[in-house]
Amino acid sequence: ALAGSYSKNHIEMGIVPFGALGLFASLLMFAQGSSAAFMTLASFLFGFSGGIFIVPLNANIQFFTSEEQMGRTLAGSNFIQNIFMAAFLLLAMAFSIFAVSTPEIFVITSFSVLICALVAIKYLPHLFARLLIMPFFRIGYTINVDGVENIPQKGGVLLLGNHMSWIDWAVLQMASPRPIRFAMHKSFYEIWYLKWLLNLFDVIPIGAGASKSALEKIRECLDAGDVVALFPEGHISYNGQIDEFAHGYEIAASDTNSVIVPFYLRGLWGSSFSRAQKYYQKISRKIDGKRAIRVSFGAPLAPETKAPQVREKVVELSFFSWAEYLKTLEPMQFSWLKHAKADLFKRSMVDSTGADLNNLKVIATVLVFLSKFKFSFLKERNVGVILPSSVMGSIINLMLFIRGKISVNLNYTLSEQNLIGCADKAGLRSIITSRQFIAKLKARGFELEESLKGRLIYLEDVAQGISKADKICAMLKAILMPRWLLELIYFRDVRIDDDATILFSSGSEGTPKGIVLTHKNIMANIKQISEIVNTDGNDVILASLPIFHSFGLTAATFFPLSEGIASAHVPDPTDAFAVGKMVAKYHATIMFGTSTFFRLYTKNKKLNPLMFSTIRYAIAGAEKLNAAVKREFKMKFGVEIYEGYGTTETSPVVSVNTANVLEPEFFKELVFSKEGSVGLPTAGTIIRICDPTSLEKLENGQAGLILIGGHQVMKGYYLDEERTKEAIVELDGVRYYNSGDIGFLDEAGFLTITDRLSRFAKIGGEMISLGALEAQISAVLGDEVTFVCTNVADEKKGEQVVMLFSGEMSEEDVAARIRASAIPSIMQPSKIYKVEAVPVLGTGKVDFKSSKKLAAQLVAGEGNLGTAEEA
C-alpha cells in the first residue's frame, strides 16, 4: 500500500533503497533477538521492507516490458529467482558444515543486503533523494503531474521548459519517473559546498568557457539513453511570463537518437524560492497555506525542433495547466473578503469626492447595502449600473456579485437610442445610479432621466433609509463575524463558471453587442495581471477608466479588490489635473490609460512632472500607443509607458510589455519590452497567427489573423448565438476569439499588430465599423454621391475616419447633412474631401487600398484634389 501511495504518477523506484535498508536493519534485529516481542517487531519490519523492496522492482520489470516479450521476461525473472534460491540453499548448507551460528548468518546476510542498498543508492541517487525530500516538501506544497506518459520509458530525452524558481529541478525530478541529469550554470556549479553534491547527481556545468564541452556532454548523455533537463530561458523568471528560448540546445540535440519533451511548471512563481515579492508570495498561496504546483509534460518532439517551436508548445501546455488551476479558484467576491478580513484597517479605496475607506468600512458598507437591497430585484438576474469610476461604483458591483446577480455597467456616453437598446436587450428593470451623477451627465448633454424613467434606483434615496444604528450594526458584524459566517449568511452560492457581468460594445456596427464574461474569465485575467504586476502590497492602482470599459472594470476595479491592494478612483480620465492630484495625494504606483489620455496629461501645463513621480507602471491599451506620446510622456514625467493589447471579449488583457531587467549575476539585459510590439502574452494565453481564410497556422514573422486562446475569452455575445459563432473558433481543444486584427509573433513571442482584417477604425479605444458607417451615410445621402470611408492615422485619437466622395453636392452640404443625422458623433467622419472620382477596381468595386492612400495624402496636404471640410 505504501509503495502504491508513493507511485501515484509513476512507479516510485526511489523506495527500493529504503526497502533494502529496512531489510538490513531487520536482519540485524534477528541476530540480536532475545524476546518474542522483539522478534515479532523484526518480523514485521522484514516483511514490510521486503514488500517495498520487491514490489516496485517487479512492477518496473512489467512496465518496461512490451506485451510481446512479457511471457518470456516473467519466465526469465522466475528462472533467475530460482537459481538464486538454489544458490542460497547451497550457501546455507556450507554455513552448516562450517558450524556458522544462526546469529552470525543473519549478520552476514544483513551486510550483504546493506551492500545492495548502497549500490541502489549509488545508481539511483536522484530517486532516493526525491523520496527523502518528498515528505518535507509535502508540508508546504502539493504536486500534480499531467502527461507523465509522454516521457518515453527508455531512450534519450531532453526536457525543455520554463524556469520559475530555484527549486524547479527538485519539482521536475519528483514529477519524473526517470532520473534526470540537469544542466546548471557553471557559476553555481563551482560553489565549493555544493559541488560534491552536484557531482553525486551528475549535474552538467554549462556557461562561459564550458558551453562547448557541456553541449558535447549533453549529446553523449542523450545518445546513452539518459534524461537531461535544460531551462532554455537561461534565467529564473522575473514576472511569471515565458521568455525567449535560447537556441543553444539545438546543437546538442540535433542528430541524436532522442526526443524533446516540453514541460510547463505552474505554481512556483510566487513561492519563497522565486523572485516574486513577499506580498505576492502571500496572496498567491492556497487558503490552507499550501502551494499547488502542476507539472505538465507535452507530447514528444523531434530532436531537430527549433527553439521558437518548443516555446510554442510550452505556451500551449500553460493553457491546459491554467485550466486546472482555475478550477480551484472561487469568484472575485470571495477572494476580496479573504484579504479584507485578513487586514481590516488597511486602506482599500479612495476617490475624488473625499471618500477614504479601509477594508473594515468597505465590508460594513457592503453589508448595509445588502440589507437595504435585500428585497430589491429578487427575481431579476441582470441589474444595471450607471456610475463613474468611484468608491460607490466599486461597492455596488461588489454587492451585486455577492447577491449572485449579473452586473451590467451601461455606457452612458452612447446615444439615447443605443442606451435604451442595451437596457432592453439585457432585460434591465432596475438600474442603480445617483442623482448627482445623472445631473452631471445632463449638464454634458446626456439626458438619461427621461429615457430610463421607472428603472432608475438612486443611491441618495437608499442612503436616506440608512440610520446610525444600521452603520454601527454593520461595523460590529464586519469586526466580530468570521469570514465563513459572513459567507454563509450573505453570499449566494456562485460558481466560477457562472455569468458575472455583461459589457456592451459602442454600437459602431448597429445594435451594441453584449459581451458576457463569467467569473472564470474575470478571475483568469485578474490572476494573469497579478503575476505581471507582482505587487509588494503597497501598490495603489489609479482607477480612472470608466467601469463600463472592460479595462476599467477588470484591471482597475476588480483586480485591486481581489488581490487586497488599494485603488484611487477618478470619475473622468480627461480631467488631467484631477488625475494628477489623485496620483500625488495617494501615491499611486500603477496607472492604466489610452494613448489619447496620456497625450492629454503630457500637454496639460497644470500637471507638475513630480505629480507622477510615484508611478512605476503606466500601461497603455485600447488604441495604438503613439510614439511621440510615449517619448514626450517620458521626457515630462520620467515614466515609461508600456503598451499592451486586449479586447472586451478577452476580459480584456491579452499581452503587455514590461520593464527590461539587468540580470545581476551576468550583467545581461533581459528583454521584456520591444518597441512597436504589444508585448508578451499573459500566462495561460495562446496567440495563434493564421491565414484569415483557411485558418491555417502561419510561421513566426508572418502577418496574419490574430486568434486569442485563453481562459479570459468571453462566454459569448448575450442572446446572439450567430455573432458568437462568428467570433469564437475552436481548434485543437482550445476556444479562440477571432480578434479581427492582423499581426505577427516574433521568435521571442512578442506580438505586433500591423493592421485590421475588417474595415474598422479605432478612435479613442472605440471600434468603428466603416461598413456600418457607410450604410448609415448612404441612408442619409441616398444616391446623390459616390463615396467611401477609410481610416488614417491621427496623432490625437490614434485614427480618424476620412470620407472621399464625388458628385454634385459640395463638401459643406455633405458635412451639414451628416451632422444633422442620427449618426453617432464618434462615428462621423473627421474630414470630408470631394474628389474627381472614388478609386475603383476593374470589377467595379471600390479600391479600398487606393482610397486609403489617397485619403492619407489629402490629410497630409500632399493631394491637390478637393479641400477638406472639418466634420
N, C-alpha and C positions, 0 to 999 in steps of 0.2 A: 504493500500500500504506500509506504514511504517513497519507494523508487518511482511508483506511478505518480505521486503528487509532485515530485520534482521533475517529472518528464511531461509536463503539461503541454509544451510546444514541440518537444523533440525528446529522443532518448537521452537521458542525462548520464553520460559516461563519467562525469566528474565524481560520481558517487562511488565508483569502483575502488579507488584508493582508500576511501573511508571504510568500505567493507573489508578490505584487506587488513587495515589497521585494527579493526574490530576483531577479526579472526585471530590476529597476533595476540591481542590483549586477552581474549577468552581462552586461548590455548595456554598462556602463562598462568591464568587462574586455575585451569585444570591441574597444572603441575603443582600448584601450591594449595589445592583444595583440601580442606580438613573437615568441613561440616556439610550437612545436607543442603542447608540454605545457600551456602557459598557456591556449591556445585550446581544448584538449581539456577542461580544467577548467571554462572558461567555458561550453562547450557543455553539459557535464553539469549545471552549475548552472542554465542556461537551461531545459533540458528538465525538470529536477526541479521548478523553481519554476513553470514553466508548468503542470505537472501538478497541483500543489497549489493553483494559482490557478483553473484551469478546471474541474477535476473537481467540487469542491463546488458551483460555480455551476450547472453542468449538472444535477447531482443535485437541487439545490434547486428548479430550474425544474420538473423532472419530478415531484418530491414534492408541490409545491403546486398541481399542475395536475390537474383531475379527469379521469377516463378519457374522458368525452365530449369534452373540449377538448384531449386530449393530441396528436392529429394536427395540429390547427390550430396549437397552441403550438409544437411542434417545427418545423413548416414555417416559422412566423414567425421562430423563432430562427435557422434556417439562412439565411432570406432576409436578415435583418439582418446576419449574419456575411458573407454575400456582398457586400452593399453596402459594408461596411467594408473588405473585401479589395479591392474595386474602387477605393475612395477612396484606400487606401494605395498602390495601384499608380499612380494619378494623381499622388499626392504624391511617389513615387519618381521619376517622370518629371520632375516640377518640380525636384526636387533635382539631377537630371542636367543639366537645362537651365541651372541657375544654378551649375553646377560645384561643388556641395557635396560634400566628400570623404566617403569611407565612414566614417572615424572620427567625423567631425562628425555624420553621420546617426545613428550609434549613440548619441552623446552626447545629441542632441536627443530621440531616441526614449526613451532611459533616463529623462530628466527628465519626459517625458510620462507614462511609467509611474509615476514617483515621485509625480506629482500624483494619479494614480489610487489609489496606495497610501494617500496622506494622506486622500483623500476617503473611502476604505473605512474607515480608522481613525476618521474623524470620525463616520461613520454607523453604525459597528459597534464603538463603544468597549468595550461590555460583553463582546462575544465576543472581541475582540482581547486585552483584559486577561485574560479567562478562559484563553485559550491561553497567555498569557505566564506566568501564575501556576501553571498546572496541573503542569508538570514539577517545580517546587519542592514543590507540595502533595503530589504522589505520593510524596515521600520519607517522609513520616510518616503518610499516610492512603491508604486505598483507598475509592473511592466506587462504590456500586451504586445503580442507579435502577430503580424499579418504576413502571409506569403512565404512562410519558412520553407514550404515545399519548393520554392523557386531556387533554393540553394541546392545544386546537384549533390548527390550522395558521395560522389568521388570525382577526381579531376581538379585541375586548376581553376580557381575562382578569384576574380578581382572585384572586391566590394567597393563601390564608389557612392558617396552621398554627402549630405550637408553636415556642417560642423557647428554644433550649438553650444558645447560646454567642454570643460576639462575632463569629464568622465564619459565622453561619448564612446571611448574604446571599451570601457568596462561594460556599458549597457549593450553595446554591439556584441561583445563576447557572450554575455548572458543570454542574448537572443538567438545566437547561432548554435546549431547542433554540432558544428565542426570547429576545431581550434583555429584561431585566426592569428596571422602574423601581421603586425601593424608597422607601417612606415611612420617614423617620427622625426621631427626636425632635429638636426644634429646638436643645436644649442641646448636642447632639453636632454637629449641622449647622453651628453657629456657630463651632466651633473654627477659628481662622484658618488653621492649616496644613493643614486637611483640606477647608475649604470649596471651594477651587478644584477639587480632585479630585472632590468630590461633585457639583459643578456639571457637570463633564465627563460624569458618568454620570447626569445628570438626576435626582438624588435629590430627593424631595419632602419638605421640612421640615414636621413636624407637632408639635403640642404647645400649651401655654398661649399664647394670643394669636395662634396661627396655625392653629388647628383648622378654622375655617370656611373659610378660603382653601385650606387643604390638601385638605379634602374636595371642594371645588369643582374643584381641580386634578386630583384622582384621578378625579372624574367625567368631566372633559374628556379625560383620557388613555384611559379605558375607552371612551368614545364614539369616540375617534380610532383605536381598534383596538390600543392598547398593552397590554402585560402589566405589571400592577402587583402588588407583593407587600407584604403587611402582616402584622405579628405581633400579633394581637388580644389576646394576654395582656398586652401592654403592658410587659413586663419580661423579663429573662433569668431562666431557671429557677433556683430555689434548692434543688430536691430531685428533679428529673427527672420530676415529675408534670406533668400537663396542667392548668393553672389555668383559671379562668373567662375566657371570651372577652368582650371589651367589645363594645358594640353600635354604636360609632361608625361603622364601615364601612358599616352598613346605609343610612345617609343617602347615602353616595357611590355605592353600588352599585344602589340601587333605581331602577327605570325607565330603566336604561341598556341599551344593546344589547351586553351582555356576559354572561359566565358566571363563576361562582365555582368554583375548583378547590381543594379542600382538599389539604393536604400534611402529612406527618409526617416529622420528622427523628429518626433513631435513631443513637446512637453519639457524638454531640458532647457529651452530658452525661458528664463525666469527662475531656474534653480539657483542655489547658492554657489554652484560651480560654473555659472555662466557670467556674462558681462552685464547682465540686466541690473537695474537699480534695485536697491534694497526694498523700496516700497512696491515695485512691480513684482519682485520675488514673493512678497507677502500676499498681494491680491490675486496672484495667478495660481496659488495653491488651491487644492480642493478643500471643502468645508471640514473634512475630518483631519486635515493637516497633512495628508499625504499628497504627493505629486504623481499624477497619472502620466506615464510615459508610453508612447506607442512607437514600435519599430516596424516599419513596413518594407518588405523586400519585393522588388519588381521582377518581372519575367527576365530570364537571361538574354543578354545581347551578345552579338558577335564581338570578338576582341578588337576588331578594327573600328568599332563605333567611336565617332569623334566626340569631343567634349561637349559641344552645344547640344548634341542629340541625347547624351547621357543626362545632362542637366534637365533637359525637357522631360525625360522620363521621371526624374526625381520630383519635378514640379507636379506631374500627373499623380504621383504617389501622395503628394501633400494634399491634394484634393480629397482623396479617399480617406486619408488619415484624419483630416479635419471633419469629415462626415461622422466618424465615430466619436470624435471629441465633442462635437456639438450635441450629441445625444445625451451627454452628461450635464449639460447646462440647463438652467432654469431661465425663464423670461427676465427681461431687464428689471422689472419692479422688485423681484426677489433679491437680485444682486444689489440693488440700491439699498434695500432695507438692511441687508447684512453689513454693508460698510457704514451705513448711517448709525446703526445701533452700536457698532464697534467703537465709534468716536463721536459721541453726541455733541460735543462742544466745538467740533471742527467746522470752520466756515464752509457752507455748501454753495450758496448762490447769492449774488447781488445784482441790482440793476440800477439804471439811471434815475429811477424815481426815489432812490434812497433806501429801498428795501435791502436789508442785510440779514440773511438767515443762516444760522448754523444748522447742523443736522437735526438737533432736538426741535427747533422751531419748524423745520420742514416737515418732520414726522407729525408734529402737533397740528400744523395747518392742513396737511393731507387728511388727518383723522377728522378734523372739523368739517371739511368739505364732504368727506364720505358720509358723515352724519347728516348734513344738510341736503345732500343729493340722494339720500337713501331711497326715497320713493319717486325720484325723477327718472325718466327714461328707462323704466323697469323692463319694458318689452322691446326696447329699441336696441338693435345690435350696433348700429353706427351712430356716433354722436359727433356733431360738427364743432369746430373751434375756430373763432376769428379773433386772434390775439397776436400781438407782436412778440418778438423775442424778449422775454421778460421773466421775472420770478413767477408771476401768475401763469404765464404760458407754460412753463415747465411743470408747475404743480398740477394744473388741470390735466395735462397729458398723462402725468403720473397717476393721478386719481382715476382717470378713465381706464388705464391699464390694470390697476388694482381691481376695479369693478368688472374686469373682463370685457370691456367694451372696445370697439374699434374706433380709434380717434381719426377724424377727418379734418385736418387743418386746411381750411379753404384759402385759396389765393385771392385775397381781397383787392388785388390790382387788375383782375380780369374785368372784362366788360360785364355789365349788368346781366345780359342775356346768358353769357357763359357761366357766370357765378351761380345764377339760379339753376341752370342746366346741371352743374356739378352737384348742387344740393339735392336736386330732384333725382338724379341718377343714383346717388348714394342713399336715397330714401331718408334724408335727414328731416326729422321732425323737431329736433332740439339742436340749437347751435349756441354754444357758450361764448360770450363776448363781454365787453364792458362798454358802458355809455360813454366814458371818456374817450376810448379808442374809436368808437363809431363816430363821435363828434369830430375827432381829428381827421378821420378819413373823409368826412363830409366837407370839411374845410379844403381838402385837396381835390374835391370834385367827385368822390366816390359815394354815391347815395345808396346805402345798404339797408337803412332802417325800413324804408317802404318796401324795398324789393323782398326782404326776408321777414316781413311783418308776421307775427304769430309764431315764429320759430325761435326767436332770439331769447336767450336767458341771460340776463345782465348780472354780472358778479356784484355790482353795487346793491342790487335788490337782495341777493343772497346774504351779503355781509350785514345787512340791517337786522337779519334774524339771528346773528351770532352774538351771544351775550358773553360777559366776562366769565361767567361760570363755565360756559362751553369751552372757552380757551384754557381755563385752569384745569378742567377735567381732562382735556386732550393732552395738556402738558404732562400731567401726572401719569396718564396712560403711556405716553411716549417714554417716560423715565422708568416706570415700575414694571410695565409688562414686558416679558421676554419676547424675543423675536418670534419664536414658534407660536406663541399665543396670539400675537398680532396677526400673523399669517392665518391662523385658524379662524379668527373672528372676522377679519376684514377682507382677506384676499380670496378672490374667486379662484377656482381650480382652472388655471390656464396652462396649456401645454406649449412646448417650444414650437410645435408645428402649426399652432393656431394663428389665424389672421390677427395682425396687430394694428395696422394703420393703412389708410388709403390716401395717396397723394395724387393730385390732379396735375396733368401737364398744362401748358399755357394755352392750349386750344388753337395752335397755329395751323392745324390740319382740319379745322372744323370744330366738332364737339370735343372738348378736352377728354383725354384718356385718364381713367382712374387706375393708378398703379397700386396693386395690393402687395404689401410687404408683410411677411409673417414675423413672429417673434424670433424665429431662427435666422431669417435674413438680417434682422437688426442686430442680434447678438453676434452673429458671424462677423459683421462689419465692425462692431464695437471692439471685438477681440483682435481683429486684424489691425485696426487703428492703434489699439493699446500696445501691441507688440512693437510697432514702429515708434510711437511716442516715447515708450519706455520711461514713464513718469517716475519722479522721485517722491511724489506725494505732495510737493509744494507747488506744483504747476497750477496755473489759473487759465482756464480757457476763455478767450474772448468770444462771446456768442452774439455776433452782430447780424448774421444772415437770418432771414425770416424763417419761422418754423414751418411754413408751407413749402419750403425748399428742402429737399432731402438732405443736403449738406448741413443746413441749419438745424434740422431735426435730429439726425443721427449723430453727426460729428460734434456739433456744438451744444446739443441739449442732452441727448440720451447717453452719449459717451461719458461725460463727466459724472452724471448721476450713477451710472452702472459701476464706474471704477473708483468712486469715492473721492473725486477731486473737485475743486471749486470752479465755478463759472461766473463770468461777469457779462451781463446782458445789456445790449444796446438795441433799442427798437428800430433805429433807422441807420443802416450801414452807410448811407450817403452823407450823414451828418458827421463830417470828418473830425471836427473839433470835439464833439461828444465822444466819439470813438477814442480819440487821443486822451481825453480826460479819464475815461474808464480804465484804459491801459495803464496810465501813470498812477492813478489813485490806488488801484488794486493789484498792481504789479503783474499784469497779465503776461504769460510766457508763451502762449500758443494762440495764433490767430488764423482764421480761415477767411478767405475772400476771393474776389474775382479780379481780373486784370483791370477792369473798369474802376473798381473801388480803390485798388492800390494806387491807380493813377490820380484819383481824387485826393488821396492822402499826400501824395508826392507834391501836388500842385498847391495844396492849401497852405497859405502863408501863416495861418494862426497855429498850425501844428509845429511845436518846437521839436527838433530832432531827438531831444532827450526823452520825450514822451513815450517813445517806443524802445527805450534802452533795455527794458527787461525781456523783450521778445526773443525767444530762442528759436522758434519755428514760425515762419509765415508761409502758409500753404495756399497756393492759388489753384482754383479749379473752375469748372463751369464754362470757361471760354479760353481760347488760346492766350497764353501769357505773352504780352508784348515785350520784346527785347529791350526797348527803350524804357518802359515802365520798370522792368527788373533792374536795369542799370541805375536809373535815377533814384529809385527807392533805396538801393544800397548806398548810393552816394549821400543821400539826405539823412537816412536813419541808421546806416551801418548795419542793416539787417538784410540777409539774403532771402529772396523769395524762392521757394521750391515749388515747381509745378507738378500737379497731379492730374489724374484723369478719373472720371466717373460719370455715372448717369443715374437718374432717379430710379431706373429699373434695376440698378445694382446697389441700391441702398445707401450711399452712392459710390463709395471709394473702390476703385479698381487697381490703380497704381499710383506711385508717388516717388518723387526724388527726395533724398535725404542728404544730410551733410556728409561730405567725404571725411575720412578718418586717416590719420597718420599712424600706422602700425608701430607702436613704441619699441618693439623688440628688434625690428629690422629696418625701421625708417622708410617704410614703403607706403605710398598713398593708396588707400583702398577707395575705389570709386563707387559711390552710391548715387551720384548725380551726374547726368550728362546733358549738356546744352542742347536744346531743341527737342529733347525727349520728354515724356511724361512719367519717367521713372520705371522702377521695377514693380512687377505685380505684387500685391499683398499676399501673405501666406495663404495657401489653400486655393489660390486663384490660377486658372489656366487661361492663357491668351492663345487663341488659335487664329492664325492668319491663313485665309483660304481664298480660293477663286470665288468671286461673287456669284457665278452662275452654277458651277458644279459642286462648290464647297470642298473641292479638293485642296488638301493642305499644301501650302507653299513653303519654300525654303527660307531660312533666315536671310534677311536683307531684301527679300522680295515684298513689294507692297501688295496688299490685298484686303479683303473684307475682314474686319476685326470681330471675332466671336469671343464672348466673355463667359467662361465657365467658372462658377464659384457658388458657395452656399449663400452669398449675398444677392444672388439673382432672384428677382421677384417671383412671386407665385403666378402672376398673370395680370391681365387688364380686367378690371371689375366689370362683370356682366358683358364681356366682349370676347367670346371664345375665338372668333375669327381673327381678330387682331393678335390675340395671344399666340395662336398657331403660326402667324407670320413672324412673330418676334422671337419665339423660342424654338431652338433646334436641338434635337437630342442626337449626339454622336458618341459612340463607344461608352455608353452608360453615363454620359455627362450632359446635363442640361445647359445649353449655351444661349446667351442673349445675343441676338443679331443687332449689333450697335449701329449699323448703317455707316460707320466710319471706315475710312481706308487708312492703313498704316502698315508698319513692319516692325519686326523684332530683330535686334542685332544679336551677335553671338553671346553677349553678356546677359541677355534677357531684357534689355531696356526697350520700352515701347515708344515708337514715334508715330504721331498722327500726321498724315500727309494731305488728306483730302476727305471729302464725304461722298459716299456712294450715291445717296439720294440727293435731290436738289434742295438742300437746306441752307439757310443762313443762320449763324449763331450770333445773336445780338444780346449782349449783356447777360449771357448764360442761357437765354431762351432760344429754343429751336424753332425757326420759322420755315415752314414748308413753302418753297417757291411755287410749286404746282398749285397748292391750295390758294395762295395769294393771287395767282393768275386767274384762277376760276372766279374769285370774288371781283377782281378788276374787270374781267370780261362781262360779268353781270351788270357792272356799273356803266361801262363804256359801250357795250354792245359790239357791233362790227364796224364802228366808225374808224377804228385804228387797228393796225397790226403791231403787236408789241411782244416783248419778252422781259422777264425779270431775272436778274442774276445777282450774285453776291460777290463783293470785292472787299479787300482788307480795309479796316478803319482803325485809326490809331486810338480813338476814344472807346469804341464799343466792341472792338475785335473784328466785326464785319458790319457791312451796311448793304441794304438792298438798293440796287440801281435798276431803273426801268428804262428800256430803249423802246421807242415807238416810231412809226411812220404813218402819215395820214394827213388829213386836212386840219385837224384840231391843233391848237397851239399848246405849248408846254404849260402855259398859265391855266388854260381851260382844263387840261387833263389833271393837273395838280389840284385845282379847285374842286373838281367833281370827286376825286378820290378822298380829299379831306372832308367833304360833306357826306361821304358814305358811311356805312356802318362798319367798315373795315377797321379792326383794332389799330390804334395808333402805332403800336410796336411793330405791326406787320407792314405798315405803309412804306413805300419807297422813300429813301432819304434823298435821292436825286432822280430827276426825270429828264431824259435827253430825247430830243427829236432828231432822228437820223433819216438819211435818204431811203434806206431800206434795212429792215431787220435781216441779219445774216441767215441764210437758209442753206440746207444741204441739197444735193441733186435730187433727192427723193421728195423735196418739198417740205421736209421737216425743218424746224428751227435748228440752226447750228449753235448749240449752247456754248461750245468751246470758243468759237469766234466771237460770240456775243459777249462772253465774259472778258475776253481780251480787249474788245472794243470799249466796253464799259470802263475797264481799268485805265485805258489810255485817256478816255474823256475825263475821268475823275482826276487823273494826274495832270490834265491840261495839255496832253500831247495830241489829242484829236482836234480836228477842225470842223467836225460835223455837229452843228447844233450847240446850244448853250444850256446849262443846267438850270432847272427850276427846283429850288430847295423845297422839298415837301414838308 
